Amino acid sequence: MSTRTAATASADGTAPAATRPRRRGTPSPGADGNRRRTLFYVGALVVLAASIALTTPLGVDGVTYGEAAQSALARLGIGGTPLPGLLDSLLWDLRLPRVLMAAIVGALLAVSGVTLQTVTGNALAEPYLLGIASGASAGAVAVVVLGLGGSVVGLTGGAFIGAVASFALLMALLWRKVLRPITIVLTGVVIGQLFSAVSSLILMSAGDAEATRSLTHWLLGSLAPSRWENVVICGAALAVCGGIIWARSGALDGLALGSETATALGIRVNANRIVFLILTAFLTAAAVASVGAIGFVGLIVPHAMRYIVGPGHKALLPASALTGAVFLIWTDALARMAFAPQVVPVGVFTALIGVPVFLLLLRRRGDI
């Protein structure tokens, strides 16, 4: 036996585990992990479908599950008795769009959170880190209080314009600079503070108590204004921007290793960071313009999913999207029913739930 061969032999004369050929039919080392992830995805999809079905009838003006099932069968043309016009409109034009919007916005925020945490290298990053939420708030306040654009633009349009304006300012300040994570974070914080000050100034100068109250409800994050057109817009944003992010998950894996390692792997760090910032900006702008700023979803969901599916973005992104969708559906159901007939903005409950969950995650990480 040659020296090289002897060096690779184990004490009992067999080849080491790393060099021995696998027996036919033996699963590869990653097979169990892939099987667990597949089971998680299937289970999450089932839970998501069940959550939509169970929460759609919930509300002050009760629709029983039997009535909802009969109406669904009637809509599908396979039997069933249609509901009276008012209840049918309540179920299909108000409740179902709201639940679907909760699912889509939850997925949007979770995907944005995963992406920004990787791009900025900041575990505390969330979708509103770039100042987009503050820009959207300023745009909404300007339309409602000052009447800029009037009914032509509307609250949603004003919020979207404000979000785009804040991101344009961010890009202008970062133009032709090395996009270090700390630079992105600090610039986003400054822009957020600027637009928050603008919103406060407009509200204080207007002195309109009714407008201030209605805007405060929206700024806390409310799914009440959800309609089918909002569902279509946010769904398209998730499909396009979220799909591109998932397709470039390999670049995110490289960025997670640090700028120097990513460069050594052939990843164009600056260009990829700009692409991901633009994509997350559109996702966040679509969500905030439609339902206001809903906090903690994009912060806690990505951290929780890393414990379940690991840090690889190919698996982490869809897992976070599904979990964010289910989380926001049930949180909004709680917001609708907890103090009925009064409906609390869903952002209040995401904060109440998110704070202890995030503290628990920090404790498991050993940070506290």
Buried (B, 14 or more C-beta within 10 A) or exposed (E): EEEEEEEEEEEEEEEEEEEEEEEEEEEEEEEEBEEEBEEBBEEBBEBBEEBBBBBBBBBEEEBEEEBBEBBBBBBEEEEBEEBEEEBBEBBBEBBBBBBBBBBBBBBBBBBBBBBBBBBBBBEEBBBBBBBBBBBBBBBBBBBBBEEBBEEEBBBBBBBBBBBBBBBEBBBEEBEEEEBBBEBBBEBBBEBBEBBBEBBEEBBEEBEEEEBBEBBEBBBBBBBBBBBEEBBEBBBEBBEEBBEBBBEBBEBBBBBBEEBEEBEEBEBEBBEBBBBBBBBBBBBBBBBBBBBBBBBBBBBBBBBBBBEBBBBBBBBBBBBBBBBBBBBBBBBBBBBBBEEEEEBBBBBBBBBEBBEEBBEEBEEEEEEE
